[in-house]
C-alpha cells in the first residue's frame, strides 16, 4: 500500500469527532506543507492555508508574511488549531533567521493567544540538538529531553521556538506539541536519512495525533517513521497516540550501494545534525 493510501486508510478509522475541524496550515506552499495539504483533509480537517507566496491550486490561500501581525490575527481567527510550518528551514544569516523563526513565531503565538486558539503544532527540528553525537551500533537512542545543542542559527531558532512554546503554555495556557522533524520526503535520499526519515503518511499520522491528544501542555516529540536504523526515542510521540507505519529499510540497499556507509572519521557523520554541523545548506534553496 502506498504512503498516501495508508494514510487515507488510517484516517478512515480515526476518531474524527474529537479532531479540530478547522486548522490553519502555515508554510502551505513549502515541501512538507504541500504534502500535508493532500493528506490531512482525510482525517477530517478543513485547512486554511497561509504562505508568503501564492499556493498552487489554492486561490483562497492567504498570502502574508509572518511580519504582518494583522494578517496573522485575521488568519487564526476562528480556527481550532494551527500547524505552523512557515519560516526559514535552512541556514541563513542570524538576522534573517531570527526575523522569520523567532520574531515571526512570536507574532503567531500572540495572534493565537489574542484569538483564543487553544493549540499549536510547531515544526521544530532535529537541528535543535544537532551537535548531539549520533548513536553508534549498540548505543541507546537519543532521548527527547537531551539538552539543546543547536548546529546552526536555524537550529538555534528552533531551540528558542521550543522555549517560546513552553512560555506560552506556562504563562497563557496555550498548548503546543513541538515536533523535531527529521526528513519528510516521499522516500529517503541519503544513508543518513535512513535513520531520520518521516514518511509523508506518518507525518500526517503524527500531526493528527498532536492535534487530537488530550492534555499535551507543551510536549516535545521526535518526528520520524519507525525506522530500523532509528537514532532517537519516539516514546513521547507514541504517548500522543502516534503509531508510525513506515520504515526506511526497504530503501537501504539501494542507498548504501550508491553512497556507501558513512565513514566514522567523517566530521559530517559525527553528530545528529550531519552536514549542518560542518557545511550547512543555505536559504533559499
C-alpha positions as CSV (number, residue, x, y, z in Angstrom):
1,X,0.0,0.0,0.0
2,X,1.3,3.5,-0.9
3,X,2.1,6.0,1.9
4,X,-0.8,8.2,0.7
5,X,-3.2,5.2,0.6
6,X,-2.1,4.0,4.0
7,X,-2.7,7.5,5.5
8,X,-6.2,7.6,3.9
9,X,-6.9,4.1,5.3
10,X,-5.8,5.1,8.8
11,X,-7.7,8.3,8.6
12,X,-11.0,6.5,7.8
13,X,-10.7,4.7,11.1
14,X,-9.6,7.7,13.1
15,X,-11.9,9.2,15.7
16,X,-12.6,12.3,13.7
17,X,-15.3,13.6,16.1
18,X,-12.6,14.7,18.5
19,X,-10.4,16.4,15.9
20,X,-10.3,20.1,15.5
21,X,-12.3,20.9,12.3
22,X,-10.6,24.0,11.1
23,X,-6.8,24.1,11.1
24,X,-4.5,26.9,9.9
25,X,-1.6,25.4,8.0
26,X,1.2,27.9,7.6
27,X,4.0,27.3,5.2
28,X,1.4,25.7,2.9
29,X,3.5,26.1,-0.2
30,X,6.6,24.5,1.2
31,X,7.8,20.9,0.9
32,X,6.1,19.5,4.0
33,X,3.2,21.9,3.7
34,X,2.4,20.7,0.2
35,X,2.4,17.1,1.3
36,X,0.2,17.8,4.3
37,X,-2.3,19.8,2.1
38,X,-3.1,16.5,0.4
39,X,-3.0,14.2,3.4
40,X,-4.5,16.0,6.4
41,X,-8.0,16.5,5.0
42,X,-8.5,12.7,5.0
43,X,-8.5,13.0,8.8
44,X,-11.5,15.3,8.8
45,X,-9.7,18.7,8.8
46,X,-10.7,21.8,6.9
47,X,-7.5,23.5,6.1
48,X,-7.0,27.3,6.0
49,X,-3.7,27.9,4.1
50,X,-1.1,30.6,4.6
51,X,2.2,31.2,2.9
52,X,4.4,34.2,2.0
53,X,3.9,33.1,-1.7
54,X,0.8,32.0,-3.5
55,X,-0.2,28.4,-3.0
56,X,-0.6,26.4,-6.3
57,X,-4.2,25.3,-6.8
58,X,-5.4,27.2,-3.8
59,X,-6.7,30.6,-4.9
60,X,-8.3,31.2,-1.4
61,X,-4.9,30.7,0.4
62,X,-3.8,33.7,2.5
63,X,-0.6,35.3,1.2
64,X,1.1,37.0,4.1
65,X,4.4,37.4,5.8
66,X,5.0,36.4,9.4
67,X,5.9,40.1,10.0
68,X,2.3,41.1,9.3
69,X,0.7,40.9,12.7
70,X,-2.8,42.0,11.5
71,X,-2.8,39.4,8.7
72,X,-1.8,36.7,11.1
73,X,-4.5,37.6,13.6
74,X,-7.1,37.5,10.8
75,X,-5.7,34.1,9.6
76,X,-6.0,32.5,13.1
77,X,-9.5,34.0,13.8
78,X,-12.0,31.1,14.2
79,X,-9.6,28.2,13.7
80,X,-9.4,25.4,16.2
81,X,-5.6,24.9,16.0
82,X,-2.5,25.9,14.0
83,X,0.0,23.7,12.3
84,X,3.0,26.0,11.9
85,X,5.4,25.0,9.2
86,X,6.3,28.5,8.0
87,X,9.7,30.1,8.3
88,X,13.3,29.6,7.1
89,X,14.2,25.9,7.0
90,X,17.9,26.0,6.2
91,X,20.8,28.2,7.4
92,X,20.9,31.9,6.7
93,X,22.2,35.0,8.5
94,X,21.3,35.4,12.1
95,X,19.2,38.4,11.3
96,X,17.1,36.7,8.7
97,X,16.6,33.5,10.7
98,X,15.6,35.4,13.8
99,X,13.2,37.6,11.9
100,X,11.3,34.7,10.4
101,X,11.7,31.9,13.0
102,X,11.7,33.9,16.3
103,X,10.0,37.3,15.8
104,X,7.6,35.7,13.3
105,X,6.8,32.9,15.6
106,X,6.2,35.4,18.4
107,X,3.7,37.2,16.2
108,X,1.9,33.8,15.5
109,X,1.7,33.0,19.2
110,X,0.4,36.4,20.1
111,X,-2.2,36.2,17.3
112,X,-3.3,32.7,18.6
113,X,-3.4,34.0,22.2
114,X,-5.4,37.0,21.3
115,X,-7.9,35.0,19.3
116,X,-8.3,32.2,21.8
117,X,-6.7,29.4,19.7
118,X,-6.0,26.5,22.1
119,X,-3.3,24.6,20.4
120,X,-0.3,25.0,18.1
121,X,1.6,22.1,16.4
122,X,5.1,23.6,15.9
123,X,7.6,22.5,13.4
124,X,10.8,22.2,15.4
125,X,13.8,20.3,14.1
126,X,16.4,17.7,14.9
127,X,18.9,20.6,14.3
128,X,17.9,21.9,17.8
129,X,20.0,19.1,19.1
130,X,22.3,18.8,16.0
131,X,25.6,18.7,17.8
132,X,24.5,15.7,19.9
133,X,26.8,12.8,19.0
134,X,25.0,10.4,16.8
135,X,24.4,6.9,18.2
136,X,26.8,4.1,17.1
137,X,25.9,0.5,16.9
138,X,24.7,-0.7,20.4
139,X,24.2,2.8,21.7
140,X,20.9,3.8,23.3
141,X,18.6,6.0,21.2
142,X,18.7,9.7,21.9
143,X,16.0,10.8,24.5
144,X,13.7,13.7,23.8
145,X,15.0,15.5,26.9
146,X,18.6,15.6,25.7
147,X,20.0,19.1,26.1
148,X,19.7,21.6,23.3
149,X,22.8,21.6,21.1
150,X,21.9,23.6,18.0
151,X,24.1,23.2,15.0
152,X,23.2,26.4,13.1
153,X,21.4,29.7,13.6
154,X,18.5,27.8,12.1
155,X,18.8,25.1,14.9
156,X,19.2,27.9,17.5
157,X,15.9,29.4,16.3
158,X,14.2,26.0,16.9
159,X,15.6,25.9,20.4
160,X,14.1,29.3,21.0
161,X,10.8,28.2,19.4
162,X,10.5,25.3,21.8
163,X,11.2,27.6,24.7
164,X,8.6,30.1,23.4
165,X,6.1,27.3,23.2
166,X,6.8,26.4,26.9
167,X,6.4,30.0,27.9
168,X,3.1,30.4,26.2
169,X,1.9,27.2,27.9
170,X,3.1,28.2,31.4
171,X,2.0,31.9,31.1
172,X,-1.1,31.7,28.9
173,X,-2.3,28.0,28.8
174,X,-1.7,27.8,25.1
175,X,-0.8,24.2,24.3
176,X,1.9,23.2,21.9
177,X,3.3,20.0,20.5
178,X,6.8,20.8,19.2
179,X,7.8,18.2,16.5
180,X,11.5,17.8,15.9
181,X,11.0,16.8,12.3
182,X,13.7,14.6,10.8
183,X,13.5,14.5,7.0
184,X,10.0,14.4,5.5
185,X,10.2,13.3,1.9
186,X,8.4,10.7,-0.3
187,X,11.4,8.5,0.2
188,X,14.8,8.8,1.9
189,X,17.6,10.3,-0.4
190,X,20.7,9.6,1.7
191,X,22.1,7.0,4.1
192,X,21.8,9.4,7.0
193,X,18.2,9.9,6.2
194,X,17.6,6.2,6.7
195,X,17.7,7.0,10.5
196,X,15.6,10.2,10.4
197,X,13.1,9.6,7.6
198,X,9.5,10.7,8.3
199,X,7.2,9.4,5.5
200,X,4.5,11.8,4.4
201,X,1.9,9.3,5.6
202,X,3.5,9.0,9.0
203,X,3.9,12.8,9.2
204,X,0.1,13.1,8.7
205,X,-0.4,10.5,11.4
206,X,1.9,12.4,13.8
207,X,0.3,15.8,13.2
208,X,-3.2,14.2,13.7
209,X,-2.1,12.7,17.0
210,X,-0.6,16.1,18.0
211,X,-3.8,17.9,17.2
212,X,-6.1,15.5,19.0
213,X,-4.3,14.2,22.1
214,X,-5.6,15.5,25.4
215,X,-3.6,17.5,27.9
216,X,-0.4,17.9,26.0
217,X,0.7,21.2,27.8
218,X,4.0,21.6,26.0
219,X,5.2,18.3,24.6
220,X,8.3,17.8,22.6
221,X,8.5,14.8,20.2
222,X,10.8,13.5,17.6
223,X,9.2,13.2,14.2
224,X,10.2,10.1,12.2
225,X,8.9,6.8,11.0
226,X,9.5,3.5,12.7
227,X,12.9,3.1,11.0
228,X,15.0,0.1,11.6
229,X,18.0,2.4,12.0
230,X,16.3,4.9,14.2
231,X,18.5,7.2,16.2
232,X,16.0,8.8,18.7
233,X,13.3,7.8,21.1
234,X,9.7,8.1,19.8
235,X,8.1,7.4,23.2
236,X,6.7,10.9,23.7
237,X,5.2,10.8,20.2
238,X,3.7,7.4,20.8
239,X,2.2,8.7,24.0
240,X,0.1,11.1,22.0
241,X,-1.3,8.2,20.1
242,X,1.1,8.2,17.1
243,X,1.6,4.8,15.6
244,X,4.1,5.0,12.7
245,X,3.6,2.5,9.9
246,X,6.6,3.0,7.7
247,X,10.2,2.1,7.8
248,X,13.1,3.4,5.6
249,X,14.8,0.0,5.5
250,X,13.4,-1.0,2.0
251,X,15.5,1.9,0.6
252,X,18.7,1.0,2.4
253,X,20.2,-1.5,-0.1
254,X,20.0,1.0,-3.0
255,X,21.2,4.0,-1.0
256,X,24.1,2.0,0.5
257,X,25.1,0.7,-2.9
258,X,25.2,4.3,-4.3
259,X,26.7,6.1,-1.4
260,X,28.4,3.6,0.9
261,X,28.4,3.6,4.7
262,X,29.4,6.9,6.1
263,X,33.0,6.9,7.5
264,X,33.2,7.1,11.3
265,X,36.0,9.7,10.9
266,X,33.9,12.0,8.7
267,X,33.1,15.1,10.7
268,X,29.8,15.4,8.9
269,X,28.9,11.9,10.2
270,X,29.8,12.5,13.9
271,X,26.7,14.3,15.0
272,X,22.9,14.1,14.7
273,X,22.9,17.2,12.6
274,X,25.1,15.7,9.9
275,X,26.5,18.2,7.4
276,X,24.5,21.0,9.1
277,X,27.4,20.9,11.6
278,X,30.1,21.3,9.0
279,X,28.7,23.0,5.8
280,X,25.0,23.7,6.3
281,X,22.9,24.3,3.2
282,X,21.9,27.9,2.8
283,X,18.5,29.5,2.4
284,X,17.0,30.0,-0.1
285,X,17.4,26.7,-1.9
